[in-house]
Amino acid sequence: LLGDSSMWIACGIWVKTLTGSNAAAGLSFLCFTAPALLAPLAGLLVDRVRRRTLLLVANIAGAAMLTPLLLVHDRGDVWIIYLVMVLYGGLNNLIAPAQSALMATLLPGELLVSANAALRTVQESLRVLAPLLGAGLFAALGGHAVVLLDVVTFLVAAGFIAALPRTEPAPARAVRTGRSPLRELGRELSAGFTFVRGHRVLRQITIASAVAMLVIGFGESTGFAIVDDGLHRSPEFV
């Protein structure tokens, strides 16, 4: 969480610094969030493997995934930032459900509400503090320093996950229904949508959240424009 929240804001600032374009800076955020459209596939994978192993591999992969950013030096290298942000967003959508699923197997049911509340408190607190760290580190030492910070957080997370007790049960086997594998895959991928569609309150919340996020998304580019054209400040001022 610390590395993620520092990295995504730093990449937007980095692109703005290299290109001078508000649209280009906003595109880095789109690259990070677009893989969320594949979230059902991530959930399908989480259901079929051991979550502890998946998280261990994912965090190590995250550290490796960031290393191409060390090659970014000028405007011609911005495509590397976009590519890494797409991969980074996909990894984020894999780690989140795996983390929730692992927590459900490590803790008894009566503790899950408190554990989720504690995790959410930490997450939202870091979303306030970590971007300041990322922007400050970028201003002081440049983008490569933020990359190295994020690499370290991935490796530290992998170390903590490796230290967790090996008490996770084996993943449940898929139940044979007589359907073709393709139809069965489609049923599993659409199960969440079907569930939400059948509950009026959840359906309303989901639609309202989607509309709100769409509007908020325009704020990423607008913020850079206000800071640059309106306040005549450097991108780090965001």
Backbone as numpy.savetxt, mean C-alpha at the origin, in Angstrom:
# Nx Ny Nz CAx CAy CAz Cx Cy Cz
4.56 0.38 7.84 3.72 1.59 7.84 4.59 2.84 7.84
5.64 2.85 8.62 6.54 4.00 8.67 7.19 4.24 7.31
7.71 3.17 6.72 8.37 3.30 5.42 7.41 3.67 4.32
6.23 3.03 4.30 5.23 3.31 3.25 4.80 4.77 3.26
4.44 5.25 4.45 3.91 6.61 4.55 4.98 7.66 4.23
6.24 7.33 4.48 7.33 8.24 4.11 7.58 8.21 2.61
7.45 7.01 2.01 7.85 6.82 0.62 6.88 7.43 -0.37
5.57 7.23 -0.16 4.63 7.66 -1.20 4.61 9.18 -1.35
4.73 9.92 -0.25 4.76 11.38 -0.38 6.08 11.84 -0.98
7.17 11.15 -0.60 8.49 11.52 -1.12 8.56 11.31 -2.63
7.90 10.26 -3.14 7.93 10.02 -4.59 7.19 11.11 -5.35
6.07 11.57 -4.82 5.37 12.68 -5.45 6.23 13.94 -5.49
6.88 14.24 -4.37 7.77 15.40 -4.30 8.94 15.23 -5.26
9.45 14.01 -5.33 10.59 13.70 -6.19 10.25 13.97 -7.66
9.08 13.47 -8.09 8.66 13.67 -9.49 8.43 15.15 -9.77
7.80 15.85 -8.83 7.58 17.30 -9.01 8.91 18.03 -9.12
9.89 17.66 -8.31 11.20 18.30 -8.34 11.91 18.07 -9.67
11.79 16.85 -10.19 12.50 16.51 -11.42 11.83 17.07 -12.67
10.51 17.16 -12.65 9.77 17.53 -13.87 9.17 18.92 -13.81
8.90 19.43 -12.61 8.19 20.70 -12.47 6.72 20.60 -12.79
6.21 19.38 -13.02 4.81 19.19 -13.45 3.95 18.70 -12.29
2.83 19.40 -12.05 1.88 18.95 -11.02 1.19 17.66 -11.45
0.87 17.57 -12.75 0.21 16.37 -13.26 1.12 15.15 -13.13
2.40 15.32 -13.43 3.34 14.21 -13.32 3.48 13.76 -11.88
3.48 14.72 -10.95 3.55 14.36 -9.53 2.31 13.59 -9.10
1.13 14.06 -9.55 -0.11 13.35 -9.21 -0.15 11.96 -9.80
0.49 11.77 -10.95 0.50 10.46 -11.59 1.22 9.42 -10.74
2.19 9.84 -9.95 2.90 8.89 -9.09 1.95 8.31 -8.05
1.00 9.12 -7.56 0.01 8.62 -6.60 -0.98 7.68 -7.28
-1.33 7.99 -8.54 -2.22 7.10 -9.28 -1.56 5.74 -9.49
-0.27 5.76 -9.82 0.46 4.50 -10.01 0.44 3.67 -8.73
0.51 4.34 -7.58 0.51 3.63 -6.30 -0.85 3.03 -5.97
-1.92 3.76 -6.31 -3.27 3.31 -5.91 -3.95 2.41 -6.94
-3.56 2.51 -8.23 -4.24 1.75 -9.28 -4.25 0.24 -9.05
-3.17 -0.37 -8.52 -3.20 -1.82 -8.30 -4.28 -2.29 -7.33
-4.94 -1.36 -6.63 -6.03 -1.76 -5.75 -7.15 -2.45 -6.52
-7.23 -2.20 -7.83 -8.24 -2.87 -8.66 -8.02 -4.38 -8.70
-6.80 -4.82 -8.38 -6.48 -6.25 -8.38 -6.56 -6.85 -6.98
-7.11 -6.10 -6.03 -7.17 -6.57 -4.65 -7.86 -7.93 -4.49
-8.93 -8.23 -5.25 -9.54 -9.57 -5.10 -8.56 -10.70 -5.42
-7.64 -10.49 -6.38 -6.64 -11.51 -6.68 -5.69 -11.69 -5.50
-5.35 -10.58 -4.85 -4.47 -10.67 -3.68 -5.15 -11.46 -2.56
-6.44 -11.20 -2.36 -7.18 -11.93 -1.34 -7.24 -13.42 -1.64
-7.36 -13.75 -2.92 -7.39 -15.15 -3.33 -6.09 -15.85 -2.98
-4.97 -15.16 -3.21 -3.67 -15.74 -2.88 -3.51 -15.89 -1.38
-3.93 -14.88 -0.63 -3.81 -14.92 0.84 -4.57 -16.12 1.41
-5.70 -16.46 0.80 -6.51 -17.58 1.28 -5.86 -18.94 1.04
-4.86 -18.98 0.16 -4.32 -20.27 -0.28 -2.92 -20.59 0.23
-2.29 -19.66 0.95 -0.93 -19.89 1.43 -0.84 -19.53 2.90
0.26 -19.93 3.52 0.51 -19.53 4.90 0.85 -18.04 4.94
0.14 -17.30 5.77 0.26 -15.84 5.77 1.61 -15.38 6.31
2.14 -16.09 7.30 3.44 -15.71 7.86 4.53 -15.80 6.79
4.53 -16.90 6.03 5.51 -17.06 4.96 5.31 -16.01 3.88
4.04 -15.75 3.53 3.74 -14.76 2.50 4.24 -13.37 2.91
4.01 -13.00 4.16 4.45 -11.69 4.64 5.97 -11.60 4.68
6.61 -12.69 5.05 8.07 -12.70 5.09 8.64 -12.47 3.70
8.13 -13.21 2.73 8.59 -13.08 1.34 8.24 -11.69 0.79
7.04 -11.21 1.10 6.58 -9.92 0.56 7.44 -8.77 1.07
7.82 -8.80 2.33 8.64 -7.72 2.88 10.05 -7.74 2.31
10.60 -8.92 2.12 11.92 -9.01 1.49 11.84 -8.54 0.05
10.76 -8.93 -0.64 10.56 -8.49 -2.02 10.40 -6.97 -2.08
9.73 -6.40 -1.09 9.55 -4.95 -1.05 10.88 -4.22 -0.97
11.80 -4.75 -0.15 13.12 -4.14 -0.04 13.85 -4.19 -1.39
13.76 -5.33 -2.07 14.42 -5.47 -3.38 13.75 -4.59 -4.43
12.44 -4.47 -4.35 11.66 -3.72 -5.33 12.03 -2.24 -5.36
12.48 -1.72 -4.23 12.78 -0.29 -4.13 14.15 0.07 -4.68
15.03 -0.90 -4.83 16.41 -0.59 -5.19 16.56 0.11 -6.55
15.69 -0.13 -7.57 15.84 0.64 -8.82 15.72 2.14 -8.63
15.05 2.59 -7.55 14.92 4.02 -7.31 16.28 4.68 -7.04
17.26 3.88 -6.66 18.61 4.43 -6.44 19.26 4.86 -7.75
18.65 4.46 -8.88 19.17 4.83 -10.21 18.54 6.12 -10.73
17.59 6.68 -9.98 16.89 7.90 -10.43 17.76 9.12 -10.13
18.08 9.89 -11.20 18.92 11.08 -11.03 18.38 12.30 -11.75
17.62 12.11 -12.83 17.13 13.28 -13.57 15.75 13.00 -14.15
15.23 13.94 -14.93 13.88 13.86 -15.48 13.66 12.61 -16.32
14.70 12.15 -17.01 14.56 10.96 -17.85 14.38 9.68 -17.08
14.59 9.72 -15.77 14.46 8.52 -14.94 13.12 8.43 -14.22
12.22 9.38 -14.48 10.94 9.42 -13.77 10.13 8.14 -14.00
10.29 7.54 -15.19 9.54 6.31 -15.48 9.88 5.20 -14.47
11.08 5.23 -13.92 11.45 4.23 -12.91 10.60 4.42 -11.66
10.36 5.67 -11.28 9.51 5.95 -10.11 8.10 5.43 -10.36
7.56 5.68 -11.54 6.21 5.20 -11.86 6.14 3.67 -11.80
7.12 3.02 -12.39 7.13 1.55 -12.41 7.20 0.99 -10.99
8.10 1.54 -10.19 8.24 1.05 -8.82 6.97 1.32 -8.02
6.31 2.46 -8.25 5.09 2.77 -7.52 3.96 1.80 -7.87
3.89 1.36 -9.13 2.89 0.36 -9.50 3.15 -0.95 -8.75
4.39 -1.41 -8.77 4.75 -2.64 -8.06 4.55 -2.48 -6.56
4.90 -1.32 -6.06 4.79 -1.02 -4.63 3.33 -1.04 -4.18
2.46 -0.45 -5.02 1.03 -0.45 -4.70 0.46 -1.85 -4.71
0.89 -2.68 -5.67 0.45 -4.07 -5.70 0.89 -4.83 -4.47
2.12 -4.61 -4.05 2.63 -5.28 -2.85 1.86 -4.83 -1.62
1.53 -3.57 -1.55 0.77 -3.04 -0.42 -0.60 -3.70 -0.32
-1.21 -3.96 -1.48 -2.52 -4.61 -1.50 -2.43 -6.10 -1.18
-1.24 -6.66 -1.20 -1.04 -8.05 -0.80 -0.74 -8.15 0.69
0.08 -7.23 1.18 0.49 -7.27 2.58 -0.69 -6.99 3.52
-1.55 -6.03 3.15 -2.64 -5.64 4.05 -3.58 -6.80 4.39
-4.13 -7.53 3.41 -5.01 -8.65 3.78 -4.26 -9.80 4.44
-3.01 -10.01 4.06 -2.23 -11.08 4.69 -1.99 -10.77 6.16
-1.74 -9.51 6.44 -1.53 -9.08 7.83 -2.79 -9.29 8.67
-3.93 -8.88 8.11 -5.20 -9.06 8.84 -5.51 -10.53 9.06
-5.27 -11.34 8.03 -5.57 -12.77 8.15 -4.64 -13.45 9.16
-3.37 -13.05 9.16 -2.43 -13.64 10.12 -2.80 -13.27 11.54
-3.20 -12.02 11.75 -3.58 -11.58 13.09 -4.77 -12.37 13.60
-5.69 -12.70 12.70 -6.87 -13.48 13.10 -6.50 -14.89 13.55
-5.37 -15.42 13.05 -4.96 -16.77 13.46 -4.07 -16.74 14.70
-3.43 -15.61 14.97 -2.52 -15.52 16.12 -3.24 -15.19 17.41
-4.39 -14.51 17.30 -5.06 -14.01 18.51 -6.43 -14.66 18.68
-6.86 -14.86 19.93 -8.23 -15.35 20.15 -9.24 -14.29 19.75
-10.44 -14.74 19.40 -11.47 -13.85 18.87 -11.78 -12.66 19.74
-11.75 -12.85 21.08 -12.13 -11.74 21.95 -11.10 -10.61 21.98
-9.90 -10.86 21.45 -8.87 -9.83 21.42 -8.76 -9.12 20.06
-9.45 -9.64 19.06 -9.28 -9.10 17.71 -9.75 -7.66 17.58
-10.85 -7.32 18.24 -11.35 -5.94 18.15 -10.33 -4.97 18.72
-9.78 -5.29 19.89 -8.78 -4.41 20.51 -7.51 -4.35 19.67
-7.11 -5.49 19.11 -5.89 -5.54 18.29 -6.06 -4.71 17.02
-7.21 -4.85 16.37 -7.46 -4.06 15.16 -7.53 -2.57 15.47
-8.12 -2.23 16.62 -8.19 -0.82 17.02 -6.80 -0.26 17.28
-5.95 -1.05 17.94 -4.58 -0.60 18.21 -3.80 -0.42 16.92
-3.97 -1.38 16.00 -3.27 -1.30 14.72 -3.73 -0.07 13.93
-5.01 0.19 13.93 -5.55 1.35 13.21 -5.04 2.66 13.83
-4.94 2.70 15.15 -4.43 3.90 15.82 -2.99 4.17 15.41
-2.16 3.11 15.40 -0.77 3.26 14.98 -0.71 3.70 13.52
-1.54 3.07 12.68 -1.52 3.37 11.25 -1.86 4.83 10.98
-2.93 5.32 11.57 -3.36 6.69 11.31 -2.39 7.69 11.92
-1.79 7.36 13.06 -0.79 8.25 13.66 0.43 8.38 12.76
0.87 7.25 12.21 2.03 7.29 11.33 1.72 8.01 10.01
0.46 7.97 9.59 0.09 8.69 8.37 0.18 10.20 8.56
0.16 10.65 9.81 0.36 12.06 10.10 1.85 12.39 10.22
2.57 11.54 10.91 3.97 11.83 11.23 4.95 11.42 10.15
4.73 10.23 9.55 5.71 9.70 8.59 5.87 10.55 7.34
4.81 11.13 6.75 5.03 12.01 5.60 5.93 13.20 5.93
5.82 13.70 7.16 6.73 14.78 7.57 8.17 14.29 7.57
8.35 13.06 8.05 9.69 12.46 8.05 10.19 12.28 6.63
9.32 11.75 5.75 9.73 11.51 4.37 10.07 12.80 3.65
9.23 13.82 3.79 9.48 15.10 3.12 10.72 15.78 3.70
10.87 15.71 5.03 12.04 16.32 5.66 13.33 15.64 5.25
13.29 14.31 5.20 14.48 13.56 4.79 14.81 13.86 3.33
13.77 13.98 2.50 13.99 14.31 1.08 14.63 15.69 0.96
14.12 16.65 1.72 14.66 18.01 1.64 16.10 18.06 2.10
16.43 17.26 3.13 17.77 17.31 3.70 18.79 16.50 2.91
18.39 15.29 2.48 19.37 14.36 1.91 19.00 13.84 0.53
17.78 14.13 0.05 17.39 13.67 -1.27 16.58 12.38 -1.25
16.07 12.01 -2.42 15.18 10.85 -2.53 15.83 9.54 -2.18
17.11 9.40 -2.47 17.78 8.13 -2.20 17.79 7.81 -0.71
17.85 8.83 0.13 17.83 8.60 1.58 16.49 8.03 2.02
15.39 8.52 1.43 14.07 7.99 1.78 13.94 6.54 1.31
14.50 6.24 0.14 14.49 4.87 -0.36 15.20 3.94 0.62
16.36 4.34 1.08 17.13 3.50 2.00 16.39 3.32 3.32
15.72 4.38 3.79 14.92 4.26 5.01 13.83 3.21 4.82
13.15 3.25 3.68 12.05 2.31 3.42 12.59 0.88 3.28
13.74 0.73 2.63 14.35 -0.60 2.52 14.61 -1.18 3.90
15.14 -0.35 4.79 15.44 -0.82 6.15 14.16 -1.23 6.88
13.08 -0.44 6.71 11.84 -0.79 7.42 11.28 -2.12 6.91
11.40 -2.39 5.61 10.95 -3.68 5.07 11.76 -4.83 5.69
13.06 -4.65 5.78 13.91 -5.72 6.32 13.67 -5.93 7.81
13.45 -4.84 8.54 13.13 -4.96 9.97 11.80 -5.68 10.15
10.81 -5.32 9.31 9.50 -5.99 9.39 9.65 -7.48 9.10
10.47 -7.82 8.10 10.70 -9.23 7.77 11.33 -9.96 8.95
12.24 -9.29 9.64 12.87 -9.91 10.82 11.88 -10.18 11.93
10.99 -9.23 12.19 9.98 -9.42 13.23 9.00 -10.54 12.85
8.63 -10.59 11.57 7.71 -11.63 11.12 8.37 -13.01 11.25
9.66 -13.09 10.92 10.38 -14.36 11.05 10.42 -14.82 12.50
10.36 -13.87 13.43 10.42 -14.21 14.86 9.07 -14.62 15.43
8.00 -14.48 14.67 6.67 -14.88 15.17 6.62 -16.39 15.37
5.85 -16.86 16.34 5.73 -18.30 16.55 5.08 -18.99 15.36
5.52 -20.21 15.09 4.99 -20.97 13.95 3.74 -21.73 14.37
2.68 -20.99 14.67 1.45 -21.61 15.15 0.32 -21.52 14.14
0.60 -20.98 12.96 -0.45 -20.78 11.97 -0.91 -22.10 11.37
-2.21 -22.36 11.34 -2.70 -23.60 10.72 -2.51 -23.59 9.22
-2.50 -24.76 8.64 -2.37 -24.87 7.18 -3.58 -24.23 6.51
-3.40 -23.60 5.35 -4.53 -22.98 4.65 -5.56 -24.03 4.26
-6.83 -23.62 4.31 -7.91 -24.55 3.99 -7.87 -24.91 2.51
-8.17 -26.16 2.19 -8.23 -26.58 0.80 -9.52 -26.09 0.15
-9.46 -25.81 -1.11 -10.65 -25.39 -1.84 -11.68 -26.51 -1.87
-12.94 -26.16 -1.66 -14.00 -27.16 -1.67 -14.42 -27.43 -3.11
-14.48 -28.70 -3.49 -14.89 -29.05 -4.85 -16.40 -28.90 -4.99
-16.81 -28.13 -5.99 -18.24 -27.85 -6.16 -18.80 -28.44 -7.44
-17.95 -29.01 -8.27 -18.40 -29.52 -9.55 -18.38 -28.49 -10.65
-18.13 -27.22 -10.31 -18.03 -26.17 -11.33 -16.67 -26.27 -12.03
-16.60 -25.67 -13.21 -15.31 -25.60 -13.91 -14.37 -24.71 -13.11
-13.05 -24.95 -13.20 -12.09 -24.13 -12.46 -12.25 -22.64 -12.74
-12.57 -22.29 -13.99 -12.71 -20.88 -14.35 -13.93 -20.26 -13.66
-15.05 -21.01 -13.65 -16.26 -20.49 -12.99 -16.05 -20.41 -11.48
-15.35 -21.37 -10.93 -15.08 -21.35 -9.49 -14.20 -20.16 -9.12
-13.21 -19.87 -9.98 -12.35 -18.71 -9.74 -13.17 -17.42 -9.79
-14.05 -17.32 -10.78 -14.90 -16.15 -10.89 -15.81 -15.98 -9.68
-16.34 -17.12 -9.17 -17.21 -17.04 -7.99 -16.44 -16.53 -6.79
-15.21 -17.02 -6.60 -14.42 -16.59 -5.44 -14.00 -15.13 -5.57
-13.63 -14.70 -6.78 -13.20 -13.31 -6.96 -14.35 -12.33 -6.73
-15.57 -12.76 -7.06 -16.72 -11.85 -6.93 -17.45 -12.01 -5.61
-16.97 -12.89 -4.73 -17.69 -13.16 -3.48 -17.84 -11.91 -2.62
-16.77 -11.11 -2.54 -16.84 -9.90 -1.72 -17.84 -8.90 -2.27
-17.83 -8.72 -3.60 -18.79 -7.80 -4.23 -20.22 -8.28 -4.00
-20.42 -9.60 -4.13 -21.75 -10.17 -3.93 -22.23 -9.94 -2.50
-21.33 -10.11 -1.56 -21.67 -9.91 -0.14 -22.07 -8.46 0.13
-21.27 -7.52 -0.37 -21.55 -6.10 -0.15 -22.85 -5.70 -0.83
-23.07 -6.21 -2.05 -24.28 -5.85 -2.80 -25.54 -6.31 -2.07
-25.45 -7.38 -1.31 -26.62 -7.91 -0.62 -26.94 -7.24 0.70
-26.10 -6.29 1.15 -26.34 -5.60 2.42 -26.43 -4.10 2.16
-27.59 -3.53 2.41 -27.87 -2.15 2.02 -26.89 -1.16 2.64
-26.63 -1.29 3.95 -25.75 -0.33 4.62 -24.32 -0.43 4.09
-23.82 -1.66 3.94 -22.47 -1.83 3.42 -22.37 -1.31 1.99
-23.43 -1.54 1.20 -23.45 -1.06 -0.18 -23.38 0.46 -0.23
-24.15 1.12 0.63 -24.15 2.58 0.66 -22.79 3.13 1.09
-22.20 2.51 2.11 -20.89 2.95 2.60 -19.83 2.79 1.51
-19.88 1.66 0.81 -18.88 1.39 -0.23 -18.98 2.40 -1.37
-20.20 2.67 -1.83 -20.38 3.63 -2.93 -19.95 5.03 -2.49
-20.37 5.43 -1.28 -19.99 6.76 -0.78 -18.48 6.89 -0.64
-17.82 5.84 -0.16 -16.36 5.87 -0.01 -15.67 5.97 -1.37
-16.18 5.23 -2.36 -15.58 5.27 -3.69 -15.67 6.67 -4.29
-16.85 7.32 -4.15 -17.02 8.67 -4.68 -16.10 9.65 -3.95
-16.02 9.52 -2.63 -15.18 10.43 -1.84 -13.71 10.28 -2.22
-13.25 9.04 -2.37 -11.84 8.81 -2.72 -11.52 9.34 -4.10
-12.47 9.24 -5.03 -12.25 9.75 -6.37 -12.01 11.26 -6.34
-12.82 11.97 -5.56 -12.69 13.42 -5.46 -11.40 13.79 -4.72
-11.12 13.07 -3.63 -9.91 13.35 -2.86 -8.66 13.16 -3.72
-8.73 12.18 -4.65 -7.58 11.91 -5.50 -7.11 13.11 -6.30
-8.05 13.98 -6.70 -7.66 15.17 -7.45 -6.85 16.13 -6.58
-6.98 16.00 -5.27 -6.26 16.88 -4.36 -4.76 16.67 -4.37
-4.31 15.49 -4.80 -2.87 15.23 -4.80 -2.15 16.18 -5.74
-2.65 16.30 -6.97 -2.03 17.23 -7.93 -2.31 18.67 -7.56
-3.52 18.94 -7.05 -3.89 20.31 -6.71 -3.00 20.87 -5.61
-2.66 20.00 -4.64 -1.79 20.45 -3.54 -0.45 20.95 -4.04
0.14 20.24 -5.00 1.43 20.68 -5.55 1.28 22.00 -6.30
0.14 22.16 -7.01 -0.09 23.40 -7.75 -0.22 24.59 -6.81
-0.93 24.41 -5.71 -1.12 25.50 -4.74 0.21 25.90 -4.11
0.99 24.88 -3.72 2.27 25.15 -3.08 3.23 25.85 -4.04
3.25 25.41 -5.30 4.19 25.95 -6.28 3.71 27.29 -6.84
2.56 27.27 -7.52 2.09 28.46 -8.23 1.48 29.50 -7.28
0.85 29.03 -6.20 0.17 29.97 -5.31 1.07 30.51 -4.21
1.80 29.60 -3.55 2.62 30.01 -2.41 4.09 30.21 -2.77
4.46 29.77 -3.99 5.85 29.91 -4.46 6.84 29.25 -3.49
6.48 28.04 -3.10 7.34 27.25 -2.21 7.87 26.04 -2.96
8.86 25.39 -2.37 9.41 24.17 -2.94 8.41 23.02 -2.76
8.52 21.94 -3.57 7.58 20.83 -3.45 7.54 20.20 -2.05
8.66 20.25 -1.33 8.72 19.63 0.00 7.76 20.32 0.98
7.35 21.56 0.66 6.43 22.29 1.53 5.08 21.61 1.65
4.76 20.76 0.66 3.51 19.98 0.71 3.41 19.23 2.03
